Amino acid sequence: TGGTVVQDTAGNLVGVKHENEVKQWIAAMPELLLMRAQIDVRVFHTGSDADFTPERWLAVCRFMYEHWNDYSGFVIVGSISNIPYLGNCIPITMENFSVPVVLTGSQLPDYLLDVPSGLPDILAKSNDVGLRANMINSIHAVQKKVGGCYVVAGDKIVPSNRVELGEPFSVFPFS
């Protein structure tokens, strides 16, 4: 749903603007293969943050509801600015869910794909906590079967209905 920029092992930025870029994006995080997680990626939104509307939130919830028994959990990668909205929507629309739902994202904004010169400043401020660390920690939460809806950023996991956007490029961008 956005928030998809990751730095690959060679230092290049890889993002998802179109569904056909997902394989390259997953390949940029080889650690995920070591975790033996079976990953099935669905792209719900690749537009701007402003275009990620309540109708799209509900589409994500509808997918989870329809596929509840097909997965051991869900990791939703989203824009840091949209995670609080989706994180509040999911518990309201999906009461009593027993599988883990984890929202995470990258502190690396997608504009870096076009203008990478801002990367050093962002990395200095975020202590290099980008999507790679957040994905690994999110998958761990799903593998531990932590029921409910949570937000993972860096080494923190908090209930999704208790976050709001704080400082976007900090290690934990929520308050």
N, C-alpha and C positions, 0 to 999 in steps of 0.2 A: 504493500500500500504506500510505497515511498520510503524514504529513509534507507536507501539500499546501497550507499557508497561504501566500498571496502577497499583497503589498500592490499594489493596482492603481495606475495613474498618477494617480488622484485622491486616493490615500492611504487608500482603503477596503480592508479585509481581505476576501479571497476564498478560500474553501476548498472542498474536495470532501468532502462527507459522503455524497453519493449520486451515482450515475453520471450523472444528468441535470444535474449542476452542472459537468461537465467543460468544456463550451463556454464558460461564463462565466469559468472558471479560465484557460483558454488565452487568451481575449480580454484578460485582465488582464496578459498578457505580450506586447505587440505586437512586441517585438524578435524573438521567435521567427519571426514571419512574414518579417522582413527577412533572416533566415538562410537562407531557402528550404529549410527542413527540412520534409519530409513527416512529420507526426506522427500516429500512430495510437495512441489512448489506450485502455488496458484497465484497468479497476478491479478489483483482486484483493482488496482489503480496505479497509473504512472504519471498522472497530471500534477498540477501544482497543489500545494497544501490547501488553498482556498477551494479547490474542486472536490476535496474529500468531504462530502456532505453527509448528513444523516442517512440519506438513501443508500450511500455506499457503506456506511457503518452497518446498516441492516442487512446488506448483501453479504458482508463478512459473517454476521451472526447467523443468517439463513444457511450459509454453507456449513458452518459448524453444526448447526442443529440437524441438517440433513445427513451429515457424515459422522455424527457422534460416535457410532459404533465401529467406524472404519479406522480410527486413529487412536493412539494412546494419549495423545495430547496435541495441542496446537501452539505453534510459535508464530506470532504475527509481527512481522517487521514493518514498522511504520515510521513516518516522520516524527521526530521528537515533539514537534508542536501539535501533532494530531493524536499522539498516544493518550493524553489525559481525556480527550473526548471519547475515544473508542473505549478506553479503560473504564469509563463510567457507564457507557452504553451497554457493554456486554453483561455485567452483573444484573442490570435492570431487565434486559430482554431475555436472558437465559438463566432463570432461577434454578437453583439446586443442581448445577452441573457438577459432575464428579471427576471429570478429567481435567488435567491442568491446561490452562490457557495463559500463555505468557506473551506479553507485549514487550518489544524491544526495538531498538533502532540504532542508527549511527549518529554520532556527533559530527560526522563529516557530511556537510550539506551537498546536495547533488549539483549545485552550481560549480563545484570544484571540478567536475568533469569537463566543463568548458573553460574555466579560469583556474587552473591548478596553483597559481602563484600564492594564493592565500593559505595553502596547506600547512606550511611551517608554523604560522601564527596559531592556527587552530590546534595543531598537535601539541604545541607548547602549553596551551591553556587547558586542553583536555587530558593531559598526561597520556596521550596515545590510547585512550579508551575508545575504541571505535567498534564497529560492528562485529569484528572477529571475537573479541572478548565477550561481548554481549550475547552473541549467538551461542558460544560455548556454554556460558552460564545459563542461558535460557533452555538449551537442550538438557543440561543437567537437571534443571528443575522439572522438566517433563519426565525425564527418566526416573526421577525420585517420586513421581506420581503425586506431586503437591497439588491437591485438588483446589480449585478456585481460579480466580483471575488475578494475575500479578503483573507488575512491571519490573523488568530487570534492566539495570544500568550499572556497568562496572561490577562490583562485588555485592551490590545491594539488590534485594528482592522485597518489594512492598506490595500490599494489596492495591489493585488498580484503582479502586474508588477513593484512594487517599492521596493521589498525586495531582499536582498542577504544575504547569511549566514554571521553572525557576530561571536558571541561567543556562541557555542552550548549549554552550560549549564547555561547560564544567564537567568534571568526572561524573557527578550525579546531577543531571540537568533539571531535576524536579524538586519541588519543595513539598 
